[in-house]
Amino acid sequence: MKRLMLFMSFFSLQNIYSIEVYQCNITLKKSVERRVAPWTKSIFLSPEFFNRVTFSKTNLDLTFSSTTLELNGLVNEQPNHILSGKITDGYFKSAYGEGVVQCQQKLELSYLLQFLPWKQFFSLDKVINGKGIQNDIIPNSSGFSNYCFIGSILATKKAVDEALQTKGIVLNKDEINYTLQAIKCIRSTGEFDSFECLEEAKYTFNANLKRCSFEIESNYP
């Protein structure tokens, strides 16, 4: 009975969990590389985590105060570059350019995925995600090594199930297991520029999508 109550409590928490984010446009207004400005990208900003947006040689890792909405974070991984204002009218400057941060709509999301190589959080909902560059989940031969999730594991599973057109299995509050299919070359000729695959074969493998480590360390939930 105790185990059943814990199980029910866990799924109740998953159903009410929400992540506070704003939909934001980050625009590079001026650049030493004049051909790239103005350049606008859309990301989610949250007081709960840093989100990254990159403009060529300028990396912004941004968050904000939940009480004052003051923008803060890093420019090219350094705190001493100019970063000021609120998320509704923020400003940034690096050695390579300068621009503005403009956030509009506040959202309460049940989950987000992070594409780890770019340190960018995104949703699989194409409408909510807006013009964000990353808006899909594509497993590789190492499974989900490039991804992690935050928020509700049930909402994450539902979104990923629909994106991959398969059914995952919740292993615990931090992991979802998927049985995936991929294609590999089993017979080929040549190498490098002259490489040609002569025969392909499908294979099946298991992969786990895991909760982002910083959320586990914060004792979620």
C-alpha positions as CSV (number, residue, x, y, z in Angstrom):
1,M,0.0,0.0,0.0
2,K,2.8,2.4,0.9
3,R,4.5,1.7,-2.5
4,L,1.2,2.4,-4.3
5,M,0.8,5.7,-2.5
6,L,4.3,6.8,-3.4
7,F,3.6,5.8,-7.0
8,M,0.4,7.8,-7.1
9,S,2.1,10.8,-5.4
10,F,4.9,10.8,-8.1
11,F,2.4,10.8,-11.0
12,S,0.4,13.6,-9.3
13,L,3.5,15.7,-9.1
14,Q,4.2,15.1,-12.8
15,N,0.7,16.3,-13.7
16,I,1.0,19.7,-11.9
17,Y,4.7,20.5,-12.6
18,S,5.3,23.6,-14.7
19,I,8.3,25.6,-15.9
20,E,8.1,29.4,-16.0
21,V,9.5,30.7,-19.3
22,Y,9.2,33.7,-21.6
23,Q,9.3,33.6,-25.4
24,C,12.1,35.9,-26.4
25,N,13.7,37.3,-29.5
26,I,17.4,37.9,-29.3
27,T,18.6,40.3,-32.0
28,L,22.2,41.0,-33.0
29,K,21.9,44.6,-34.2
30,K,25.6,45.4,-34.9
31,S,28.5,43.1,-35.8
32,V,32.1,43.3,-36.8
33,E,30.9,40.8,-39.3
34,R,28.5,43.2,-41.0
35,R,27.0,40.6,-43.3
36,V,25.3,38.9,-40.4
37,A,23.5,41.8,-38.8
38,P,20.6,42.3,-38.0
39,W,20.1,38.7,-37.0
40,T,17.3,37.4,-34.8
41,K,16.9,34.1,-33.0
42,S,14.1,32.9,-30.7
43,I,14.7,31.1,-27.4
44,F,13.0,30.5,-24.1
45,L,14.3,32.4,-21.1
46,S,13.6,31.3,-17.5
47,P,14.7,32.2,-14.0
48,E,15.2,28.5,-13.4
49,F,18.1,27.8,-15.8
50,F,20.5,29.3,-18.3
51,N,19.7,29.1,-22.0
52,R,22.2,29.7,-24.7
53,V,21.9,31.5,-28.0
54,T,24.8,31.9,-30.4
55,F,25.6,34.5,-33.0
56,S,28.8,33.4,-34.8
57,K,31.5,34.5,-32.3
58,T,29.0,35.7,-29.6
59,N,27.6,33.2,-27.1
60,L,25.0,34.4,-24.7
61,D,24.0,32.3,-21.6
62,L,21.0,34.0,-20.3
63,T,18.6,33.9,-17.3
64,F,16.8,36.5,-15.2
65,S,15.5,37.4,-11.8
66,S,12.0,36.1,-11.2
67,T,11.2,39.2,-9.0
68,T,12.7,42.1,-11.0
69,L,12.9,40.5,-14.5
70,E,16.5,41.9,-14.6
71,L,18.5,40.1,-17.3
72,N,21.7,38.4,-16.2
73,G,24.1,35.7,-17.4
74,L,27.3,35.4,-19.4
75,V,28.6,36.8,-22.7
76,N,31.2,34.5,-24.3
77,E,31.3,32.7,-20.9
78,Q,32.5,35.9,-19.1
79,P,30.5,38.0,-16.7
80,N,32.4,41.2,-17.4
81,H,30.9,41.9,-20.8
82,I,28.0,44.3,-21.0
83,L,24.6,42.7,-20.2
84,S,21.9,45.0,-18.8
85,G,18.2,45.8,-18.6
86,K,15.1,43.7,-18.1
87,I,14.1,40.9,-20.3
88,T,11.6,43.2,-22.0
89,D,14.3,45.6,-23.1
90,G,17.7,44.0,-22.5
91,Y,21.0,44.9,-24.0
92,F,24.2,42.9,-24.7
93,K,27.6,43.6,-26.1
94,S,30.7,41.6,-26.8
95,A,33.9,42.2,-28.7
96,Y,32.2,41.0,-31.8
97,G,28.8,42.8,-31.7
98,E,25.9,44.2,-29.8
99,G,22.2,43.6,-29.7
100,V,18.9,43.5,-27.8
101,V,16.8,41.1,-25.8
102,Q,13.0,41.4,-26.1
103,C,10.7,39.0,-24.3
104,Q,6.9,39.0,-24.7
105,Q,4.6,36.2,-23.8
106,K,5.0,34.3,-20.5
107,L,4.3,30.6,-20.6
108,E,4.0,27.7,-18.1
109,L,5.4,24.6,-19.8
110,S,5.3,21.1,-18.4
111,Y,8.6,20.0,-19.9
112,L,11.6,21.2,-22.0
113,L,14.3,19.3,-23.8
114,Q,17.9,20.4,-23.9
115,F,20.2,19.9,-26.9
116,L,23.4,19.5,-25.0
117,P,26.0,20.4,-27.7
118,W,24.4,23.9,-28.1
119,K,23.2,24.2,-24.4
120,Q,19.8,25.2,-25.7
121,F,16.4,24.3,-24.3
122,F,13.5,23.8,-26.6
123,S,10.0,22.3,-27.0
124,L,8.8,19.8,-29.6
125,D,5.7,21.9,-30.0
126,K,6.5,23.8,-33.2
127,V,4.0,26.6,-32.5
128,I,5.3,27.3,-28.9
129,N,8.9,26.9,-30.0
130,G,8.5,29.7,-32.5
131,K,11.6,30.4,-34.7
132,G,14.0,28.5,-32.4
133,I,16.6,26.7,-34.4
134,Q,16.3,23.4,-32.4
135,N,12.8,22.0,-32.5
136,D,13.2,18.2,-33.1
137,I,14.7,15.2,-31.4
138,I,16.9,13.0,-33.5
139,P,18.5,10.0,-31.8
140,N,21.9,8.9,-33.1
141,S,23.9,5.7,-32.8
142,S,24.4,6.5,-29.1
143,G,20.7,7.0,-28.5
144,F,19.9,10.2,-26.7
145,S,23.4,11.2,-25.7
146,N,22.8,14.7,-27.2
147,Y,19.6,15.3,-25.2
148,C,18.2,15.6,-21.7
149,F,14.9,16.8,-20.3
150,I,13.5,18.9,-17.4
151,G,10.0,19.0,-15.9
152,S,7.3,16.4,-16.1
153,I,8.5,13.0,-17.3
154,L,5.0,12.1,-18.5
155,A,4.7,15.3,-20.6
156,T,8.2,14.6,-22.0
157,K,7.3,11.0,-22.9
158,K,4.1,12.1,-24.6
159,A,5.9,14.6,-26.8
160,V,8.8,12.4,-27.6
161,D,6.5,9.4,-28.3
162,E,4.6,11.6,-30.9
163,A,7.8,12.9,-32.4
164,L,9.4,9.5,-32.8
165,Q,6.1,7.7,-33.5
166,T,6.9,5.0,-30.9
167,K,6.2,4.3,-27.3
168,G,8.6,4.8,-24.5
169,I,8.6,3.2,-21.0
170,V,9.1,5.2,-17.9
171,L,11.7,3.5,-15.8
172,N,11.8,5.9,-12.9
173,K,11.3,9.6,-12.3
174,D,14.5,10.4,-14.3
175,E,14.6,8.0,-17.3
176,I,12.5,6.9,-20.2
177,N,13.5,3.9,-22.2
178,Y,12.9,3.6,-26.0
179,T,13.4,0.8,-28.4
180,L,14.7,2.4,-31.6
181,Q,15.6,1.4,-35.1
182,A,18.5,2.7,-37.2
183,I,20.2,1.8,-40.4
184,K,23.8,0.9,-40.8
185,C,26.0,0.1,-43.8
186,I,27.0,-3.6,-43.8
187,R,28.8,-3.7,-47.2
188,S,30.7,-0.8,-48.8
189,T,33.5,0.1,-51.2
190,G,36.0,2.9,-51.2
191,E,36.8,5.3,-48.4
192,F,36.5,9.0,-47.6
193,D,35.4,10.9,-50.7
194,S,35.0,7.7,-52.7
195,F,33.0,5.8,-50.0
196,E,29.9,4.1,-51.3
197,C,27.5,2.0,-49.3
198,L,26.5,-1.1,-51.3
199,E,24.1,-2.7,-48.8
200,E,22.2,-1.4,-45.7
201,A,20.5,-3.2,-42.9
202,K,18.1,-2.1,-40.1
203,Y,19.0,-2.8,-36.5
204,T,17.2,-2.3,-33.2
205,F,18.7,-0.9,-30.0
206,N,17.6,0.4,-26.6
207,A,18.3,4.0,-25.5
208,N,17.4,6.0,-22.4
209,L,16.4,9.6,-22.4
210,K,17.5,11.1,-19.0
211,R,16.6,14.0,-16.9
212,C,19.2,16.9,-17.1
213,S,21.8,16.5,-14.3
214,F,21.3,19.9,-12.8
215,E,17.7,19.1,-12.1
216,I,18.5,15.8,-10.5
217,E,21.1,17.6,-8.3
218,S,18.4,20.0,-7.2
219,N,16.5,17.1,-5.7
220,Y,13.6,17.3,-8.2
221,P,10.8,17.0,-7.1
